Amino acid sequence: MEKVVIVGGGLAGARTAEALRRAEFSGELTLVGAEPYPPYDRPPLSKAVMMGDAEDTTLDVDLDALRCRPLLGRRASALRLAETGAGGAVTTTAGEVAFDGLVIATGATPVALPGAGEGAAAEAARIHFLRTIDDARALRAALRAGRRVAIVGAGWIGAEVATAAAKAGCRVTVVEAADVPLAATMGAEVGALAASWYAEAGVDLLLGRKVAAVEPGGLVLADGGWIDADDVLVCIGVRPETGWLAGSGLALDNGVVVDESLRAVTERGEPRPDVVAVGDCAAWWSARYGRRLRIEHWDTALNSPDVAAATLAGRPAIYDPVPYFWSEQFGRMVQYAGWHQGAERLVMRGDPGGRRWAVCWLTGDRLDAILTVDKPRDLVQARRIMAARGHIDPGLLADPEVPVRNAVPS
């Protein structure tokens, strides 16, 4: 392998460049990024950048030292795989880039709100999304005392921006179509535990309300209601950035379909040893959970590149972690590890009406997942147990005075 092209200029792409050099790849390395900026970190965009505590989140990655040629401000538009079964070329807005090894790290794109308008209409209604550093700076400029800010979606990003907007003195309204916050990711029972946080922060939370349209001056609700707003943030989810791969012959199903070694799978079901995918756009097979996963969080972008680099180098490697993410909202550190879909029951650790508590998902005596609020030790210990596929005593686990590690049967 002499020429490797990385498509995607974020954390996953940058870490893959580092991992390839650690894996002793000595050939030509090119990084194609749609944005004109060198690789930067995204989690601070809704936290430190939004709070005004940071302006630049550029990663500490020296592309020159890595002998990596950056092609920034160039968007990939198509992929042509060689008929011989190895190599090909990426079509970009500045021409084709040939490769014999390809890393797909194009991340995800925010989902637009139906009826929100586009172009001049969206600009007139002052509609914002939050995915890039430019998005963050534009939104932060709008967060001024007395401004009316409407946030569509009470998920992780919506809560984080609501935190920053309230702190800036804005009049904040969050509109959520579900009956509780975080319903899509945490489920109704756990999501309901976060509802009171909004009122504590002085944020109006409207649940079970759908937005019909965004117009200059506010939101039109599906039930005929109206919400005044000077600026609107739409954060109702993201979708993997894979449109440029249409017609390439690679299998696409809620992301780039990859095997346990992160090799892209063709539409015929065959893995390509010369093409890997990492980060938000990769849908990998997890033997641990017996299903395909696509995780849109920093931890995946940070850790999957080592496996991808080893795979391109022809070395055996498996990517099958215990998923992990965190969120800072309303003065709380919220952390999650595991995968709770299909779990049999919930076990509480502590009083959810207090400041520090945790909830665990169990199947039999197996710990499937944990969500902690200002209890980082619980998170760390539970994550280790899940990684080791250990068993746990549900009775001891329910006692918040018992360390999670001590709930493991001897």
C-alpha positions as CSV (number, residue, x, y, z in Angstrom):
1,M,0.0,0.0,0.0
2,E,1.6,3.3,-1.2
3,K,-1.2,5.9,-1.1
4,V,-3.7,6.3,1.6
5,V,-6.4,8.9,1.5
6,I,-8.4,9.9,4.6
7,V,-11.7,11.6,3.7
8,G,-12.8,13.6,6.7
9,G,-10.9,16.3,8.6
10,G,-12.2,15.9,12.1
11,L,-10.9,14.0,15.1
12,A,-11.4,10.5,13.5
13,G,-9.5,11.5,10.4
14,A,-6.7,13.2,12.3
15,R,-6.3,10.3,14.7
16,T,-6.2,7.8,11.8
17,A,-3.3,9.7,10.3
18,E,-1.4,9.4,13.6
19,A,-2.4,5.7,13.9
20,L,-1.2,4.9,10.4
21,R,2.2,6.4,11.1
22,R,2.4,4.4,14.4
23,A,1.5,1.3,12.4
24,E,4.6,2.1,10.3
25,F,2.8,3.1,7.1
26,S,5.5,5.0,5.2
27,G,3.7,5.9,2.0
28,E,1.9,8.9,0.8
29,L,-0.8,10.1,3.2
30,T,-3.5,12.7,2.2
31,L,-6.3,14.1,4.4
32,V,-9.3,15.6,2.6
33,G,-11.5,17.9,4.7
34,A,-14.6,19.8,3.7
35,E,-13.9,22.6,6.1
36,P,-11.1,25.1,5.5
37,Y,-9.7,24.6,9.0
38,P,-7.2,22.0,10.3
39,P,-8.7,19.2,12.4
40,Y,-10.4,20.4,15.5
41,D,-12.4,18.9,18.5
42,R,-16.2,19.1,18.4
43,P,-17.4,18.4,21.9
44,P,-16.3,21.8,23.2
45,L,-18.5,23.5,20.6
46,S,-21.6,23.0,22.7
47,K,-19.7,23.5,26.0
48,A,-16.6,25.7,26.3
49,V,-17.0,27.5,23.0
50,M,-20.7,28.2,23.7
51,M,-19.9,29.4,27.2
52,G,-17.2,31.8,25.8
53,D,-14.5,29.9,27.6
54,A,-12.7,28.8,24.4
55,E,-12.4,30.2,20.9
56,D,-10.2,27.6,19.2
57,T,-10.5,23.8,19.6
58,T,-7.8,22.9,17.0
59,L,-6.3,19.5,17.8
60,D,-2.7,19.0,18.8
61,V,-1.9,17.2,15.6
62,D,1.1,18.2,13.4
63,L,0.2,17.1,9.9
64,D,3.6,18.2,8.6
65,A,5.4,16.0,11.1
66,L,3.1,13.1,10.0
67,R,4.0,13.8,6.4
68,C,0.3,14.2,5.7
69,R,-0.8,16.4,2.9
70,P,-3.9,18.4,3.9
71,L,-6.5,19.1,1.2
72,L,-8.8,21.4,3.2
73,G,-11.9,23.1,2.0
74,R,-12.5,20.3,-0.4
75,R,-15.7,18.2,-0.2
76,A,-15.8,14.6,-1.4
77,S,-18.6,14.1,-4.0
78,A,-18.1,10.5,-5.2
79,L,-16.1,7.4,-4.8
80,R,-14.9,5.2,-7.6
81,L,-13.5,1.8,-6.6
82,A,-11.2,0.0,-9.0
83,E,-12.7,-3.0,-10.8
84,T,-9.6,-5.0,-9.9
85,G,-10.8,-5.1,-6.3
86,A,-8.2,-2.8,-4.8
87,G,-7.7,1.0,-4.8
88,G,-9.6,3.7,-6.7
89,A,-10.2,7.4,-6.6
90,V,-12.1,10.0,-4.6
91,T,-13.8,12.7,-6.5
92,T,-13.6,16.1,-4.7
93,T,-14.7,19.6,-5.5
94,A,-11.0,20.2,-6.6
95,G,-10.6,17.0,-8.7
96,E,-9.8,13.3,-8.2
97,V,-7.5,11.9,-5.6
98,A,-6.2,8.4,-6.3
99,F,-5.6,5.8,-3.5
100,D,-4.8,2.2,-2.8
101,G,-6.0,2.6,0.8
102,L,-9.1,4.6,1.9
103,V,-10.3,5.8,5.3
104,I,-13.9,7.1,5.4
105,A,-14.3,9.5,8.3
106,T,-16.9,12.0,7.0
107,G,-18.9,12.1,10.3
108,A,-22.5,13.2,10.4
109,T,-24.7,16.0,9.3
110,P,-27.5,17.7,11.4
111,V,-31.1,16.8,10.4
112,A,-33.1,19.8,9.2
113,L,-36.5,20.5,10.5
114,P,-39.3,20.0,8.0
115,G,-40.9,23.3,7.1
116,A,-38.0,25.3,8.5
117,G,-37.1,26.7,5.0
118,E,-33.7,26.9,3.3
119,G,-31.3,29.6,2.1
120,A,-32.7,33.1,2.5
121,A,-35.8,31.9,4.3
122,A,-33.7,30.1,6.9
123,E,-31.4,33.1,7.3
124,A,-34.4,35.4,7.8
125,A,-35.8,33.1,10.5
126,R,-32.3,33.0,12.1
127,I,-32.2,29.2,12.1
128,H,-29.0,27.7,13.5
129,F,-27.5,24.2,13.6
130,L,-24.5,23.1,15.7
131,R,-21.9,20.9,14.0
132,T,-19.0,23.1,13.0
133,I,-16.8,25.8,14.6
134,D,-18.5,28.4,12.4
135,D,-21.9,27.2,13.6
136,A,-20.8,27.5,17.2
137,R,-19.4,31.0,16.7
138,A,-22.5,32.2,15.0
139,L,-24.8,30.8,17.7
140,R,-22.6,32.1,20.5
141,A,-22.9,35.6,19.0
142,A,-26.7,35.3,19.3
143,L,-26.7,34.4,22.9
144,R,-27.0,37.8,24.5
145,A,-28.9,38.9,27.5
146,G,-32.6,39.4,26.8
147,R,-32.6,37.5,23.5
148,R,-35.4,35.0,22.9
149,V,-33.8,31.7,22.0
150,A,-35.9,28.7,21.0
151,I,-34.3,25.2,20.9
152,V,-36.0,22.4,19.0
153,G,-35.0,19.1,20.6
154,A,-34.4,18.3,24.2
155,G,-31.5,15.9,23.6
156,W,-27.9,16.1,24.7
157,I,-27.0,19.1,22.4
158,G,-30.2,20.9,23.1
159,A,-29.7,20.7,26.9
160,E,-26.0,21.8,26.6
161,V,-26.9,24.9,24.5
162,A,-29.9,25.7,26.8
163,T,-27.4,25.7,29.7
164,A,-25.2,28.2,27.9
165,A,-28.1,30.4,26.7
166,A,-29.6,30.6,30.2
167,K,-26.2,31.5,31.7
168,A,-25.9,34.3,29.1
169,G,-29.2,35.8,30.2
170,C,-31.3,34.7,27.3
171,R,-35.0,33.8,27.5
172,V,-34.8,30.1,26.6
173,T,-37.6,27.8,25.4
174,V,-37.0,24.2,24.5
175,V,-39.6,22.4,22.4
176,E,-39.6,18.6,22.4
177,A,-41.9,16.4,20.4
178,A,-41.6,13.5,22.9
179,D,-43.2,13.5,26.3
180,V,-39.8,13.6,28.2
181,P,-36.3,14.8,27.4
182,L,-33.8,12.3,26.1
183,A,-36.6,9.9,25.2
184,A,-34.9,8.7,22.0
185,T,-31.7,7.7,23.7
186,M,-32.5,7.0,27.3
187,G,-36.2,6.0,27.2
188,A,-39.2,7.6,28.9
189,E,-38.5,6.4,32.5
190,V,-35.0,7.7,32.6
191,G,-35.6,10.8,30.4
192,A,-38.3,12.0,32.8
193,L,-35.7,12.3,35.6
194,A,-34.0,15.2,33.7
195,A,-37.2,17.2,33.1
196,S,-36.9,19.2,36.4
197,W,-33.4,20.4,35.5
198,Y,-34.8,22.8,32.9
199,A,-37.0,24.7,35.3
200,E,-34.1,24.9,37.9
201,A,-32.1,26.7,35.2
202,G,-34.9,29.0,34.3
203,V,-35.6,27.3,31.0
204,D,-39.1,26.8,29.7
205,L,-39.5,23.2,28.5
206,L,-42.5,22.3,26.3
207,L,-43.0,18.6,26.0
208,G,-45.2,16.6,23.6
209,R,-45.2,19.6,21.2
210,K,-44.2,19.4,17.5
211,V,-42.9,22.3,15.4
212,A,-44.8,22.9,12.1
213,A,-42.6,25.7,10.8
214,V,-40.0,28.3,11.6
215,E,-40.8,31.8,10.6
216,P,-39.1,35.2,11.2
217,G,-39.9,35.9,14.8
218,G,-40.6,32.5,16.1
219,L,-42.0,28.9,15.8
220,V,-45.3,27.7,14.6
221,L,-46.4,24.7,16.5
222,A,-48.4,21.8,15.0
223,D,-51.2,22.5,17.5
224,G,-51.5,26.1,16.3
225,G,-49.4,27.6,19.1
226,W,-46.7,30.2,18.6
227,I,-43.4,30.7,20.4
228,D,-41.6,34.1,20.1
229,A,-37.9,33.6,19.2
230,D,-35.1,35.9,17.9
231,D,-33.0,32.8,17.1
232,V,-33.8,29.1,16.7
233,L,-31.5,26.2,17.2
234,V,-32.6,23.0,15.5
235,C,-31.0,19.9,17.1
236,I,-33.3,16.9,16.4
237,G,-30.5,14.5,15.5
238,V,-27.9,13.8,12.8
239,R,-27.5,11.4,9.9
240,P,-24.2,9.9,8.7
241,E,-22.5,11.9,5.9
242,T,-22.6,9.1,3.3
243,G,-24.4,10.7,0.4
244,W,-21.2,11.0,-1.6
245,L,-20.8,7.2,-1.5
246,A,-24.0,6.5,-3.4
247,G,-23.3,4.2,-6.4
248,S,-19.8,3.3,-5.1
249,G,-20.7,-0.3,-4.5
250,L,-20.2,0.0,-0.8
251,A,-23.1,-1.2,1.5
252,L,-24.8,1.7,3.2
253,D,-27.3,1.1,6.1
254,N,-27.5,4.0,8.6
255,G,-23.8,4.6,7.9
256,V,-21.0,2.8,6.1
257,V,-21.5,-0.9,6.8
258,V,-18.2,-2.3,8.2
259,D,-17.2,-5.6,9.8
260,E,-15.6,-6.1,13.3
261,S,-12.3,-4.9,11.9
262,L,-13.8,-1.8,10.4
263,R,-13.4,-3.0,6.8
264,A,-16.1,-1.5,4.5
265,V,-18.5,-4.2,3.2
266,T,-19.6,-4.1,-0.4
267,E,-23.2,-4.4,-1.6
268,R,-22.4,-8.1,-2.3
269,G,-21.5,-8.6,1.3
270,E,-17.7,-8.8,0.8
271,P,-15.3,-6.9,3.0
272,R,-12.8,-4.6,1.3
273,P,-9.4,-4.8,2.9
274,D,-8.4,-1.5,1.3
275,V,-11.3,0.5,2.6
276,V,-12.1,1.2,6.3
277,A,-14.5,3.6,8.0
278,V,-14.2,5.3,11.4
279,G,-16.1,7.6,13.7
280,D,-19.7,8.8,13.4
281,C,-20.3,7.4,9.9
282,A,-19.2,3.8,10.6
283,A,-21.8,1.1,11.4
284,W,-19.7,-1.7,12.8
285,W,-20.6,-5.3,13.8
286,S,-20.4,-5.8,17.6
287,A,-20.1,-9.4,18.8
288,R,-20.4,-8.0,22.3
289,Y,-24.0,-6.8,21.7
290,G,-24.9,-9.1,18.8
291,R,-25.9,-6.3,16.5
292,R,-24.6,-3.5,14.3
293,L,-23.8,-0.2,16.1
294,R,-23.2,3.3,15.0
295,I,-22.2,5.6,17.9
296,E,-22.1,9.4,17.4
297,H,-19.7,10.3,20.1
298,W,-16.1,11.5,20.7
299,D,-15.0,8.2,22.2
300,T,-15.6,6.4,19.0
301,A,-13.8,8.9,16.9
302,L,-10.8,8.8,19.3
303,N,-10.4,5.0,19.6
304,S,-11.6,3.4,16.4
305,P,-8.7,4.8,14.3
306,D,-6.1,2.4,15.9
307,V,-8.1,-0.6,14.7
308,A,-8.7,0.9,11.2
309,A,-5.0,1.6,10.8
310,A,-4.0,-1.9,11.9
311,T,-6.6,-3.3,9.4
312,L,-5.1,-1.3,6.5
313,A,-1.7,-2.5,7.6
314,G,-2.9,-6.1,7.3
315,R,-2.7,-6.8,11.0
316,P,-5.5,-8.6,12.9
317,A,-7.6,-6.1,15.0
318,I,-11.2,-6.0,16.4
319,Y,-13.2,-3.0,17.4
320,D,-15.8,-4.0,20.0
321,P,-15.8,-1.5,22.9
322,V,-18.3,-0.7,25.6
323,P,-19.8,2.6,24.2
324,Y,-19.2,5.7,26.3
325,F,-20.2,9.3,26.2
326,W,-20.7,12.3,28.4
327,S,-22.6,15.6,28.6
328,E,-22.3,18.7,30.7
329,Q,-25.7,20.3,31.3
330,F,-27.4,22.5,33.9
331,G,-24.3,22.2,36.2
332,R,-24.2,18.4,36.1
333,M,-21.8,16.0,34.6
334,V,-23.9,13.2,32.9
335,Q,-22.0,10.1,31.8
336,Y,-23.2,6.9,30.1
337,A,-21.5,3.6,29.3
338,G,-22.9,0.4,27.7
339,W,-25.9,-0.4,25.6
340,H,-29.3,-0.8,27.2
341,Q,-31.6,-1.7,24.4
342,G,-33.3,-5.0,25.3
343,A,-32.3,-4.8,29.0
344,E,-34.8,-6.4,31.4
345,R,-35.0,-3.9,34.2
346,L,-33.7,-0.7,35.8
347,V,-31.8,-0.4,39.2
348,M,-31.5,3.0,40.8
349,R,-28.5,4.0,42.8
350,G,-29.4,7.0,45.0
351,D,-32.2,9.5,44.9
352,P,-32.9,11.0,41.4
353,G,-34.3,14.0,43.1
354,G,-30.9,14.8,44.5
355,R,-27.7,16.0,42.9
356,R,-25.8,12.7,42.6
357,W,-27.3,9.5,41.5
358,A,-27.1,6.7,38.9
359,V,-29.3,4.3,37.1
360,C,-28.3,0.9,35.8
361,W,-29.8,-1.4,33.2
362,L,-29.6,-5.1,33.9
363,T,-30.5,-8.4,32.2
364,G,-30.4,-11.1,34.8
365,D,-27.2,-10.5,36.7
366,R,-25.5,-8.9,33.7
367,L,-24.9,-5.1,33.8
368,D,-25.8,-3.8,30.4
369,A,-25.4,0.0,30.9
370,I,-25.1,2.8,33.4
371,L,-26.1,6.4,33.4
372,T,-24.5,8.6,36.2
373,V,-25.1,12.1,37.3
374,D,-22.1,13.5,39.1
375,K,-20.9,10.0,40.1
376,P,-17.8,9.5,37.9
377,R,-16.5,6.7,40.1
378,D,-19.6,4.6,39.6
379,L,-19.2,5.1,35.8
380,V,-15.6,4.0,35.8
381,Q,-16.1,0.9,37.9
382,A,-19.2,-0.1,36.0
383,R,-17.5,0.3,32.6
384,R,-14.7,-2.0,33.7
385,I,-17.2,-4.7,34.8
386,M,-19.0,-4.4,31.4
387,A,-15.7,-4.6,29.5
388,A,-14.8,-7.8,31.4
389,R,-18.4,-9.2,30.9
390,G,-18.6,-9.7,34.6
391,H,-21.7,-10.5,36.7
392,I,-23.2,-8.3,39.4
393,D,-25.4,-8.6,42.5
394,P,-28.5,-6.5,41.8
395,G,-29.2,-6.0,45.5
396,L,-25.8,-4.7,46.3
397,L,-25.8,-2.6,43.2
398,A,-29.0,-0.8,44.4
399,D,-27.2,0.4,47.5
400,P,-25.5,3.7,46.7
401,E,-23.2,3.2,49.7
402,V,-21.7,0.1,48.2
403,P,-19.1,0.8,45.5
404,V,-20.1,-0.7,42.2
405,R,-17.0,-2.8,42.1
406,N,-18.0,-4.4,45.4
407,A,-21.3,-5.5,43.9
408,V,-19.5,-8.1,41.8
409,P,-20.0,-11.6,43.4
410,S,-16.8,-13.1,44.8
